[in-house]
Amino acid sequence: MPGCLRLFPRFCAIAAGLAIAACTPKPEGPPPPAPPMIVVPQGPIAANPLDRDLPSYLRLPGLADGATPVRVGIILPFTSTSAPTRALAASMLKAAELAMFAAGNRNMLLMAADEGNGGAKAAEAAEQLLAQGAEVIVGPLFGASVSAVAPIARDRAVPVLAFSTEKNVAGNGAYLLSFLPQNEVRRVVSYAAANGHHQFAALAPQTAYGDVTQEAFRDSVAAVHGTVVGVERFAPNAAAVAAPASAVAKSGADAVLIAQGGVILRAIAPTLSLDGATRDKVKLLGTGLWDDDKAIARESSLQGSWYAAPAPNADAEFVDKYRAAFGSAPAQIASLAYDAVSLVALLSQGTPYHRFTAAALADPNGFAGVNGIFRFNNDGTSERGLAVLEMTPAGPVVVSPAPTTFQGKNS
């Protein structure tokens, strides 16, 4: 079992045909229902597929004759002009190396290339890795880089396991391992509806993140047959929230999603309360941004509110392993690189250049990673098993545990 990742059991349905004598008259009746259609995801259309090992590809020293290494390309912004981004890239590479070591597969070869600041530089990195024989590409980080890399990899039938949170860059061989806000909004809205809330309003910043969460909010409310009674946008600063918060407080909502964290969240919550949306009347809902700020537990107007996030301390084992190996804590999303390489190791037992298929990657049973279960949808986005937490004076507590399996859940 590579690292902490495992494939959930597969279940097969077998249809049996029955022959019926043609000479036996049968009563008229409605035709039988058509059998359910099982959609098997297809791989990207490749004009020049990498479908065999070539002598020109990068090889491991000492590899047995005739053996083909599992060549894994990883693209990260190692030379970004942003120092924090460079530090993140270094931490993610270490996490990828840790996953490769944990897998125990001596035939795995991790080949790194530089994303730079994204775009054209990432495309060059993809060309380099494909020329070296990469069967799968882990990364890149930026949405523009995924857009640049994906068509190059698609031409060679090589999947891309990327870390962007931009949903529009997914699909056609590009898969997003990132924490997408759509999952968080869907989970917390669904939980609120299951607990008696039906009139929903939202406050979202005038940012790209706000655009995404607003769309996800409307879709999620429609999915639970709730009613959207108000959506207000605000400039992303604490001084600009009073009027939008007041409008939402007067909307008649019994649940309000606040797609914001930090200082701005701590300004919005008391404003809602002062305008009549007190916690005994209105349930406040949040996204994973709330999980990044321990100070919000001290805001009394947020007590009793709910938000969706990975289960608390789900990544503790990974953090301990990383700290033991490298002497420091990993960057916050370094676990995504660990999961990506662990997933590659898991699927690497098949025939070289025919093992990382769309059907294997989009297995509906999903995979178990550092922060809980996840699976890829046919559009390349990912679905994650998240917990719902309630804010208390002592900090968040789990009120709805993260699922441990996708079995029994609609795909």
C-alpha positions, -999 to 999 in steps of 0.1 A, spaced: 0 0 0 18 32 -11 19 58 16 -15 65 29 -33 60 -4 -54 30 -13 -79 21 -39 -114 13 -26 -128 -21 -35 -145 -23 -69 -179 -37 -74 -190 -53 -107 -225 -58 -120 -231 -88 -142 -261 -90 -164 -275 -124 -173 -296 -129 -205 -326 -152 -206 -337 -169 -238 -375 -171 -242 -393 -195 -266 -406 -175 -296 -436 -198 -300 -450 -190 -265 -475 -161 -268 -469 -132 -244 -494 -107 -231 -492 -72 -243 -476 -48 -218 -452 -19 -215 -416 -25 -227 -391 -33 -200 -370 -4 -188 -337 0 -206 -306 -12 -186 -287 16 -169 -260 31 -190 -226 30 -174 -204 58 -187 -168 49 -189 -146 80 -192 -125 81 -223 -89 92 -225 -78 123 -242 -74 122 -280 -37 118 -286 -22 125 -320 13 114 -309 9 91 -279 37 79 -258 29 43 -259 62 25 -255 96 28 -238 123 43 -260 162 42 -255 162 81 -255 141 83 -223 157 90 -190 166 58 -171 175 49 -136 211 37 -130 213 0 -124 178 -8 -138 175 -43 -150 176 -49 -187 141 -48 -202 126 -31 -172 107 2 -177 108 27 -149 77 46 -138 87 80 -151 68 107 -132 72 143 -142 66 171 -117 62 207 -127 64 234 -100 73 271 -98 109 266 -85 121 299 -99 90 320 -93 97 357 -87 77 353 -54 97 339 -25 67 323 -8 58 306 -40 94 293 -44 92 280 -8 59 263 -15 73 246 -46 103 233 -26 80 219 1 57 202 -25 88 186 -41 99 173 -8 64 159 -2 65 142 -36 99 126 -27 85 115 6 56 97 -11 79 80 -36 100 67 -7 69 56 12 57 37 -19 88 15 -18 87 12 -56 124 12 -67 114 16 -103 98 50 -98 117 79 -113 107 115 -103 118 141 -129 114 177 -119 109 207 -142 104 244 -136 71 262 -140 86 296 -134 59 322 -132 36 300 -154 24 299 -189 51 295 -216 77 284 -190 54 256 -179 49 245 -215 86 242 -220 87 221 -188 61 198 -202 80 193 -235 112 185 -215 95 159 -193 77 143 -222 110 141 -241 124 123 -211 95 97 -212 71 109 -185 40 87 -183 22 111 -161 27 148 -150 22 160 -115 15 197 -113 17 225 -123 4 249 -97 -11 279 -116 -42 278 -137 -25 295 -167 2 268 -165 -23 240 -166 -39 255 -197 -4 256 -213 6 221 -203 -26 202 -208 -28 203 -247 9 193 -249 3 163 -226 -30 155 -243 -12 151 -276 9 124 -260 -19 108 -240 -2 117 -207 -25 127 -179 -19 159 -158 -25 158 -120 -26 195 -113 -29 217 -82 -49 247 -96 -82 257 -80 -95 271 -113 -122 247 -124 -122 258 -160 -87 243 -167 -98 208 -158 -109 181 -182 -96 163 -213 -68 147 -194 -62 174 -168 -73 165 -133 -74 189 -103 -63 175 -69 -67 209 -53 -92 218 -25 -120 233 -46 -144 257 -28 -173 241 -47 -169 210 -25 -170 230 7 -200 250 -3 -219 219 -14 -212 201 18 -222 228 42 -253 238 23 -264 202 21 -259 198 59 -278 230 67 -307 218 45 -307 184 62 -310 202 95 -341 223 87 -327 254 69 -344 263 36 -340 301 31 -304 308 20 -285 340 15 -248 346 8 -221 372 12 -192 368 -12 -162 391 -19 -158 408 -53 -129 385 -62 -124 354 -84 -130 333 -53 -162 351 -46 -173 344 -82 -167 307 -78 -184 304 -44 -214 324 -55 -220 301 -85 -215 270 -62 -239 285 -37 -267 289 -62 -261 254 -75 -259 238 -41 -291 255 -29 -310 244 -60 -297 208 -54 -313 207 -19 -345 224 -32 -339 254 -10 -346 291 -19 -320 318 -25 -334 349 -9 -303 371 -13 -267 373 -26 -246 403 -17 -210 411 -29 -186 433 -11 -152 448 -17 -126 427 1 -119 450 30 -135 452 65 -148 488 59 -169 477 30 -191 450 46 -217 470 65 -242 477 38 -241 442 21 -243 425 56 -273 447 65 -291 438 33 -286 401 39 -297 404 75 -330 418 62 -335 392 35 -354 367 56 -327 340 53 -324 313 80 -289 304 68 -262 327 55 -231 316 37 -201 339 43 -174 331 17 -147 349 36 -123 344 65 -99 364 86 -104 400 97 -132 406 72 -152 376 85 -148 389 121 -163 422 109 -192 407 90 -205 384 117 -212 410 144 -227 433 117 -252 406 108 -260 402 145 -266 439 151 -289 440 121 -311 413 134 -295 381 120 -287 368 155 -273 333 160 -306 321 175 -324 330 143 -299 325 115 -273 299 110 -240 312 96 -222 289 72 -186 290 60 -160 275 37 -126 261 43 -112 297 47 -126 296 82 -103 267 90 -72 289 85 -80 314 113 -80 301 149 -89 336 161 -125 334 149 -134 310 178 -132 341 200 -159 359 180 -191 354 199 -214 361 170 -198 331 152 -206 306 179 -227 278 167 -219 285 130 -210 256 106 -183 253 80 -169 225 58 -133 214 59 -111 183 60 -114 164 93 -93 180 121 -58 166 122 -65 143 93 -30 152 80 -12 147 114 6 115 102 18 131 71 30 162 90 49 140 114 66 120 86 75 152 68 89 168 99 110 137 107 124 136 72 131 173 66 132 189 101 104 214 95 66 215 89 53 211 53 36 240 35 -1 239 38 -9 223 5 22 201 2 0 172 10 -15 174 -25 19 165 -40 22 136 -16 -13 124 -27 -5 128 -64 27 107 -63 10 81 -40 -18 78 -65 7 73 -93 25 46 -73 -8 29 -67 -17 27 -104 18 19 -115 15 -19 -116 -1 -21 -150 15 -22 -185 40 7 -190 24 36 -210 -10 20 -207 -17 22 -169 -27 58 -161 -59 57 -180 -89 79 -176 -110 50 -164 -84 42 -137 -81 78 -125 -118 84 -125 -126 53 -105 -159 61 -87 -148 44 -55 -121 70 -51 -89 70 -32 -79 77 4 -53 105 8 -37 127 35 -68 148 41 -95 121 35 -111 105 6 -112 120 -29 -121 110 -64 -120 126 -98 -152 135 -117 -154 129 -154 -148 166 -160 -114 165 -143 -125 182 -111 -122 164 -78 -147 156 -51 -136 153 -15 -150 138 16 -153 167 41 -164 171 76 -188 198 89 -175 216 120 -193 239 145 -176 269 160 -175 268 198 -156 290 224 -130 262 227 -126 260 189 -143 240 161 -158 206 169 -170 180 143 -208 178 140 -209 157 109 -178 134 103 -161 132 70 -172 101 50 -147 73 47 -161 59 15 -180 70 -16 -198 37 -18 -236 42 -18 -231 78 -30 -243 89 -64 -214 96 -88 
